[in-house]
Amino acid sequence: MIAPTLRSIWLMLAGVPVLLYIAIWAPALWAVSGGWVIGVMALMFTDLILAGRAPEAEISVDAPALLYMSGEDPADITLAFRRGPLPRSVEVQLETNALIASPRRKILKGWQNGAHTSAFMLKPIRRGTGRLERLWARWTGPFGLVAIRKIETLEIEIPITPNTRWVKEEAVRLYQRDADFGIKMQIERGDGSEFDSLREFTAGMDRRSIDWKHSARHRMLLAKEFRTERNHNIVFAFDTGRLMSEPLGGVPKLDRAINSALLLAYVSLRSGDRTAIFGFDARPGVASNVLTGTGAFPHVQRLASQLDYSVEDANYTLALTSLASRLERRSLVILFTDFVDTISAELMLENVRRLTDKHIVLFATFEDEALARMIRAKPHSAEDVSRAVIADTLLQEREVVFRKLQRMGVQIIETSPEHFGADLVSRYLDIKRRELL
């Protein structure tokens, strides 16, 4: 597509006063009027001849195979001219669908063998199938009078998945951190309650571990060694309703919860426990059987990617009743959800109480940073004071709900998104250390 630039329009308009003067006061000089128009058109034509040609421009895209939530990946765009003159600069804009944040436009300068490659950073907004729709390229001739536009239809689909890359990096970091100090994430011997073996008692061992009967039989002090229990059920229950679909720091709460849950799933599967996924909004959604072994982690990833956003409110009665009927043995149920006030939390409290009769329930939610900022903000008007008072009232209502949950025996994690995954893993290890399962 070829179009005149703003410079050529102003150049044409610059001759309007002269043309009006000739038309009114000197009609005999009409040839000058025509000469001005023809001269500008000739300059535009020359500019077009000397500009890079759109048919000679080739656009290629090297897009990533996957995009991860809470991350950014580059898509390399290469613009090459097969022959003909090269433009001084090319303005390029990449068009995406609603699931990917629109990248910032770039101006390409400098050519190597007639080509230039630039990286557009793709930042996903929500899970699903992202698309690179079109690439818009625009450049001008050497005089800046003619603009040439090339639109390349891409239609490249990129799946957007939970941030499993962050999960693996964080898991490796946790294991490496503990290995540096000689501590394992999951101690196999010397802790727990399942008997493993007898060994000779040495200085520094707990005297309560001495087996006096076998010591008398063998005429030497023998101590019992224990190992940590395995095959515990860890159930991740995700509220995919309206509140969890809201963004927190630019990323939906549900995706932040999924990332942290995948981190814990990786750790628990590696520790010998079994995991299951359960999602619900107004009705139960994704549900899986218990999975075991580190080889099951890719399947856990696929199940987590199927947890879709919803605009409906969570039905705790139907969801938690359905979940309880699926659990055949005592399990650690991690409930990822959120609430607004005590009224909306009443049904949740009642159904969580029933779940605690047979299972350990861990209530995991995020801090309400918006309310906290309102309270901490310096008031400049009466409206700011009213806003802070209302925010403080809402936070007090959250504390009332948390105290009710604690009296039921529910464990609670309420922290910022940055520490959510690490706190979740720490609480899981603490529950196993205290043998609550």
N, C-alpha and C positions, 0 to 999 in steps of 0.2 A: 504494500500500500504506500502510495506517494502522496504527500501533502505539503503545502507551503508552510514555512515556519513563521513564527511571530516577527522575525527580522524582515522577511520578505514582505509581509503585510505592512509593516511600518514604512518600509522603503517605497512601497506603492502609494501609501497614504501621504508620504512626504511631498509627492508631486501634485496632490489635489489642489492646494491653493493656486499653484501656477496654472493648472488646467482650468480652474474657474475664472481666473483673470483673463486667460486667452479666450475662453468661451464668451465672456461678457464684453471685454474691451478690445480685443484684437482677434476677431474670428478668422482673419486671413492667415494667422499663424497656427492653424489647426494641425499642420503637419508636425509641429513641435510636440503637441499633445500625443499624437500617435507615436512619435519617436520615443517619448518617455516610457509609455506602456510597453512598446516593443523592446526597448533597452532592458527594462526590468525582467521581462519574460526571457530575453536572451541570456541574461545573467543566471536566472533560475535554471534554464535548460543546460547551460554550461556546468552549473553546480551539480545537476543531476548526472551529467556525463562523467564528471570526475569523482562522483561518490561511489562507494561500494554498492554492488548490485545485490538485491535481495535474493534472486534465484541462485546466485553463486555462494550464498551463505548456508552452511550446514551446521545443524545444532545436534549435539549428542549429549545424553544424560547418563551419568553413572550414579544410580540411586542405591541406597542401602537396602538390603534384603528385608530388614526388620527395623522398626523404630520402637524404642523403649520409653515408657512413661517416666517422667522426671529426668529425662536425659535429652541430649542433642546429638544428632549425627549429620555429617556433611553429605550433600548431594553435589557431585562435581558436574558443572555445566561447561561444555566446550563449544565455542563458536569459532568456526573455521571458514575462510573464504578460499574457494578453489582457485580462482583467478581474478584478475582485475585489481583496481585500486583498493586500498585498505582505509577504512575510516579512522579518524584520529581517536575517537572514543565511541563506545556503544553503551547505551543505557539498557539494562536487562532487569526484568521483573519476573519472578517465578510465581505462578498462580497455583494455589492448593485448595483442597476442599476444607470444610469447616473443622475437621479433626486435627489439622496441622496449622499451627500459627503461621501467618503469612510472613515469609522471609523479607528482610529489608532489600530494597532494590540496590543494584550494584552498577557501577560505571567501569567498564572494561577499557583499559588503556595499555598499550604495548602489545606487540605481536611477535610470536616466534614461529617462523615458517608459516605465516598466515593464520595462525590459530592462537586462541587465548582460552585458558581454563580458569574457572573461578568456582569456589565452594560456597554453596548456600547452606546455612545451618537450618536443619529441620527440627522443630520442637513440637512434639505431639501435645495436644490439649486433652484428648480423651481416647480411650481404647476403641478399637474398631478397625476399619479399613481406610487408611489415608490414601489420598490420590494427588498426584502431581498433574494438574489439569492442562495448563498451557504455559508456554514461555513467550514472553513479550520482549522483543528486541527492537530498539529504535536508535538510529544514527542520522547524522546530517552530512551534507556535502562539505567541501573545504571552505565555501563561502558562508555556510550556515543558512542558506535560503530555502533548501528543500530537505524535508524529513522523510526518511524511508523507514517503514515499519514492517517487521516480519513477525508473524504469529505462528508458533509451532505447537501443534496439538500433541500432547504427550500421552495422557490417559495411563499413567503408570500407577499401579496400585501397590501400596506398601502396608502390610499388616502392622498394627500397633498393639504391642503386648505389654504385660507387666514387666517391670524392670528387673528381669532375672539376671542381667549382667551385674547390676549393683548387688543383688543377693549373693552371687558367688564371690564377688570381690569382698563384700563385708564378712561373709562366712570365713573366707581364707584369712582375712585380717584378724578375726577373733581367735581362730585356731592358732595363727602364727604368734599373736600377742601372748597367748598363754604358753605356747611352746617355748618362747624365749625365756620364761621364768621357770620352766620345768613343770608346768601344770597342764593337765589335760582338761579339755572341756567336759569330758565324761569319764570319770575315774572308774576303771574296771575293777580294781581290787582295792581292798583296804577300806571301803566305804559301802554303805548299803546294809541290807538285812538278810540277803540270801547267802547261805553258807557256801564257801568255795573250796577251802582246803585248810590243812593244818601245817604250821611251820614252827620252827624253833623260836622260842621267845628271846628277843634281843632287847638291849637297853633302848629306851625311847618308845617302845610299844605300849599301848594301853593295857594296864594290868587287868582290866575287866574282861579282856579278850582271852585270858588264860583258860584253857580247858583242863580242869583239875583231874577229871577222871582219866583222860588219855595221858596226862602228864604222869600220873601215878603208875599207869600201866607200862609206860615206856621209860619211867625213871628219869625223865627230863622235862623241863618246862616247855609245853607246847601251847601255842596260841591259835585261835581261830581267825581265818581270813574270810572276809565277806566280799561280795560283789554287788554292784548296783543292779537293780531289777531292770528288766527289759520288757518289750512288747506292751508298753502302756499305749492306750488309745488317746490320741490328741486330735480333737475335732475343732476345726475352724468354722465358726458360724458367722456368716457375713450378712449384715443388714444392707441390702442394695437399694433401699427406698430413697425417698426424696431428700432426707437430711444428709445421708451419706453420699449422695451424688453432688452435693454442693462443693464448690472449690474451696480449698484451703491453701493459701499461698500459691494460687494458680494451678493447683493439681487437685482433682476431686479427692475427698476424704476416702472414698472406697479404694482408689488406686494406692493411696499411701498405706492403707490397711493391708491390701494385698501384698505389697512389697515387703512389709514387715512380717506378714504371715509366711511368705515364701522363705524368708530368712530362717524363721523358726522351724519350718518344715524341713529345710535342708539339714539343720542341726539335729532335729529329733530323728529323722530317718537315719542319719549317720550314727546316732546313738543307739539304734536298735528299736526305737519305738515305731508305732504305726500312726498314720495320719489319715484324716478324711476331710472333705470339703462339703460345706452345706451353705446354700445361699437362699435368701428369702426377701420378699417385699410384702405385697398384699397376700401372697400365697407362696408356698415353697417352690424353689427353682432348682438350681443345680444341686445335686446330691450324689455323693459317691460312697462306695464301700471303703473300708480301711485299707490303706496301701502300706506296704512295708518294703524296706531295703532302699538303698540310695538309687537303684535303678528305676524306682518309681517316681523320682523327682520330676522328670519330663512330663509324666502323666499329670502330676499335681499342677504343673505350669499350665497345661492345656485346660484343665478344669477351672483354674483361676481366671484364665482369659475368657471363659464363657460367662463370667459374672457380669451381667449387663446393668446399665444404669436404669433407674426407674423414677417416675414422678409420683408414684403412689406411696402412701404411708405404710410402714411395716405393720404386719399383723402378727404380734408376738404370740397370741394364743394359738393360732393355727400352726405357726412355724415351730415354736418350741415344743408343742405337743407332738408334732410330726417327728421332730428330731429325737425326742425322748423315746418314741416307739421304735426308732431304728437302732438305738444303742442297747446292746445286749450285755455289756459289762461296764464296770465303773470306768469313767473316762474324764479327761481334762477337757472341758468345753470352753473354748475361748470365743467370747461373744464380742464381735466388732460392731458397735452401734453408736447412736447418739440420740439425745433427747433435748427438748427445749425447756420444759418446766415440769413441775411435779404432777400436773394433771395428765400430761401425755405419757408420763412414766409409770402411772398406776398399773396398767395392764402388764407392762414389762416386769414390774416388781413381783406381781402375783405369779406369773409364769416362771420367772427365774427362781422363785422360792420353791416351786415344785421340782425344778430341775436339780436343785441343791440337795434334795433328799437322797439321791443316789450318786451324784457326780460332783466333781470339783468344777466350779464355774469361775472363770476369770473374765471380768468385765473390762474391755479395752476400749478407750475412747481418747479423743484429742482434747487438749486444752482449748477453751474458747478464747482465742487471742483477741478477737474483736471486742469482747466485753472487757477483757483485761486492759486493752489500750484505752478504752473509754474511761475506766476508773483511774488509770495512771496519768491521763492527759491533764495538763494545767487548765483550769477553767478560766475562760475569758468573758463568759456571759452567763445569764441565768439558764439559758438553754443547755449549756455545757454542764452545769451543775445538775439539772434535771436528768440529763442523759447519764451522768455518772451514777446518780442515785438509782435509776432504773436498772443499770447494768449490775450494780452491786446487789440489788434484790434478786436478779436472775441468777447470779453466781451463788448466792446463799441458798436458793432453791436447789441448785445442782448439788450443793453440799448436803442438803437434807436427803436427797435421793441416795447419795453415796453412803451416808451413815446408815440408811435403811438396808442397803446392800451389804454393808459390812456386818450388821447384826445378823443377817441371814447366813453369814459364813462365806460370802462372795469376796474374792480377791479383786482389787481394782488397780488398773493402770490408767492414769490420766497424765499425759505428758505432751511435750511439743513434738511435732513431726520429726525433727532432727534426732531425737533420742528415743523415738518410739520402738524401733527395731531392737536396739541394744537392751532397752528396759524389758522388752517382751522376752528376749532370750534369757536375761538374768532372772526374771521371775520364774520362768520354766525350770531353770536349773535349781533355783531355790526350792521349788515345790518337790522336785525329785530328791533333793538333799534331805528335806524334812520328811520324806516318805509319806506324803499326803495321799498319794495314789495307791 
